[in-house]
């Protein structure tokens, strides 16, 4: 009986720690919006639908000013991606740091 209680307590703490590690900050939300803007403008690198899903899921827990700032980051990244001389650097950003905001199943667009 005592062993069962200890096991239950340990399992509860482990589940709490796992869910805490999956929380994303406001800064992560803003970065994901930037990645979404880049993915929308640079075809064939990352699936924009996966980033759209992430942003949509995270939007509900954000303050309005963070959501608005996220839209600004999205628009700024779309504009920046239109510059041909930055394409290589922005593609590298998509394939590296933006991977953190993609689901495990759809992280790279099919070419």
C-alpha positions in Angstrom: 0.0 0.0 0.0 2.8 2.4 1.0 4.6 1.5 -2.2 1.5 2.3 -4.3 1.1 5.8 -2.7 4.8 6.6 -3.3 4.5 5.4 -7.0 1.4 7.6 -7.4 3.1 10.7 -6.0 6.2 10.1 -8.2 4.0 9.7 -11.3 2.1 12.9 -10.5 5.3 14.9 -10.2 6.7 13.4 -13.4 3.6 14.3 -15.3 3.7 17.8 -14.0 7.4 18.2 -15.0 6.6 16.9 -18.5 3.8 19.3 -19.1 5.9 22.2 -17.7 8.6 21.5 -20.2 6.2 21.8 -23.1 5.1 25.4 -22.2 6.2 28.1 -24.7 7.0 31.7 -23.7 5.8 34.8 -25.3 9.2 35.1 -27.0 8.7 31.7 -28.4 5.3 32.7 -29.7 6.8 35.7 -31.4 9.6 33.6 -32.9 7.1 31.1 -34.2 5.2 33.9 -35.9 8.4 35.0 -37.6 9.0 31.5 -38.8 5.5 31.3 -40.1 6.1 34.5 -42.1 9.3 33.1 -43.5 7.7 29.7 -44.4 4.8 31.4 -46.1 7.2 33.4 -48.4 10.0 30.8 -49.0 8.4 27.8 -50.6 9.5 24.2 -50.2 11.6 24.5 -47.0 9.1 24.2 -44.2 5.4 23.4 -44.2 3.6 26.7 -43.2 0.5 24.7 -42.1 2.4 23.2 -39.2 3.5 26.6 -38.0 0.0 27.9 -38.5 -1.3 25.1 -36.2 1.3 25.9 -33.5 0.5 29.6 -33.6 -3.2 29.0 -33.5 -2.8 26.6 -30.5 -0.7 29.0 -28.6 -2.7 32.2 -29.4 -5.4 31.5 -26.8 -3.1 31.8 -23.8 -1.5 35.1 -24.9 -2.4 38.7 -24.1 -3.8 40.8 -26.9 -0.7 42.9 -27.3 1.4 39.7 -27.7 -0.9 38.4 -30.4 -0.8 41.8 -32.2 3.0 41.8 -31.9 3.0 38.3 -33.4 1.1 39.5 -36.4 3.6 42.3 -36.8 6.5 39.7 -36.7 4.7 37.6 -39.3 4.3 40.6 -41.7 7.9 41.7 -41.1 9.3 38.3 -41.9 7.2 37.9 -45.1 8.6 41.2 -46.3 12.1 40.3 -45.3 11.9 37.0 -47.2 11.1 38.8 -50.5 14.7 40.1 -50.5 16.8 37.7 -52.7 20.1 38.5 -51.0 18.8 37.2 -47.7 17.2 34.1 -48.9 20.1 31.7 -48.0 20.3 33.0 -44.4 16.5 32.9 -43.9 16.4 29.4 -45.3 19.0 28.4 -42.8 16.9 30.0 -40.1 13.9 27.9 -41.2 15.8 24.7 -41.2 17.4 25.3 -37.9 15.8 27.4 -35.2 12.2 27.2 -36.6 12.2 23.4 -36.2 11.3 23.9 -32.5 7.8 25.0 -33.4 6.9 22.2 -35.8 5.1 19.0 -35.0 7.1 15.8 -35.1 5.2 14.5 -38.1 5.3 17.5 -40.5 8.6 19.3 -39.9 10.0 19.7 -43.4 8.0 20.3 -46.6 8.0 17.7 -49.2 9.9 18.7 -52.3 
